[in-house]
């Protein structure tokens, strides 16, 4: 197997005394999609923000210990937690990009979408505005935005949620990052758009070869797009492995409970009205 | 996922209705009071800046006997003051002084207030605490008194008056900018800008600041009105630039003759009133145009 692109080792993040992440370790391989799964508050988003070194922004959070090792193009590894803020700025957007949960609020309302993507490109690449605009247009086409030249001149409020999320993805991928972190990218979208976005991310991944770290609580999404998965609960690592293995033979009781929370096709056959799910027995997990 | 391209292009091929480019202007025009304010300010600007270009006579020359009332046969239209000077001419020339002092003061107030507010709001923590203590210090100073001291110490030139007004008036702007920055910095688009590798300076100047413009623009019209009143107050107390008679200064000069010569006091005073009124009407209109939530109140 390849060397991992990103290795998280024993990551611990504290909010005061409370441990939001407690000794988390996992590996992410180039070109693969890793799903980080868990219920709300299990530490998934904090994990993503810690990798980006954004977790300490405006909160009391502190990365207490651990390593986040990123493999560079030349094969050497750097610990993101030890980089200066200046070095991190050149890594963010360039090596690692992030797409957020709320496409409605993650674009700046006062600039056109095109301007925002162009500015992003120009922050990392020394190019003229004209070349950056050309590149932005390419990216808009790549994320299958219809009439990209028109949409580039639109302000975010003129676009639908799905379109805005496409713009976000175009922006995130505009500097060819090797890792894309997607923090519940489909949660705020309706189901038909969700399917489109997942398909889009999957085909973009094949085109660009970027690794994707997908944060989600939706088992359907995991089964659809992920290669490997990490299960988290209450700030702690539960288990990890390939999606195929875990769906087949979940090792931990909690993973079984998570999987059981998704209705199975046909389980409601013959019933005339909806029923409650069986409550999962959490004792002993 | 082979049909991906088809489904995605289907979703958005319908033409959207054309967007309203001039919606803001329309909202402003819908506010009759604001339009009145804009017209009023336009007239005041013409009187202060265009008309003087066509009048070559010395504004300080003796034109008719002292205390000639307005509309007297053979006298100037708005009468004369206690030295027999033409009130209309002096008031006309005084407008530019008043407007310039107030305009520069408002610029200074917005610049200082927005800068300090932006730093305090964005960085928070220790930076915020120190800057807010400084702001509070300036806020509890008795404004007019402090400005009087500054002008008395450094001489009554246009520059010192502008600085004096600026020093005592920036705290409210700083607080407003700070609260706006605190609100905006928690929003997802700021986090997204950060995640894309933007520096702090870039986020302050290019990401958040343009989002505070709606508030700053409205505030700047109101600040300008306040600065005009402030300048008039200082000048009335004799701390204006004696080489450039502003409206307030002229009111002050004539105040001891008020019982016999009401017009030389009232006319420049009325001009101050009209200017401040027009600015605050415009401010209201801008608020309507910029902040949709307040519309139709």
Interface residues (C-beta under 8 A of the other chain):
Chain A: X52 X54 X57 X58 X89 X90 X91 X92 X93 X94 X97 X98 X100 X101 X102 X105 X106 X107 X108 X109 X110 X111 X119 X120 X123 X124 X144 X145 X146 X147 X158 X160 X162 X163 X168 X171 X172 X193 X196 X199 X200 X202 X203
Chain B: X1 X4 X5 X7 X8 X9 X11 X12 X13 X16 X19 X124 X185 X186 X187 X188 X189 X191 X192 X193 X194 X195 X196 X197 X198 X199 X202 X206 X207 X210 X211 X213
